[in-house]
Amino acid sequence: MPTYSYKCRKCDHRFQEILSFKEYEEGKRKCPKCGSRSVEQILETFFAKTSRKA
């Protein structure tokens, strides 16, 4: 399942959540530190590792 990064607009806490696509679409996020629902998604870089056959 994908990992999503968020930032709380109220307390500035950054956190990550592992969500299924269904959970992501529901959009029910809240900050684990202060409980606020005012969070924004942060776009981050990622590294994809694949198997390479010679």
Buried (B, 14 or more C-beta within 10 A) or exposed (E): EEEBEBBBEEEEBEBEBEBEEEBBEEEEBBBEEEEBEEBEEEEEEEEEEEEEEE
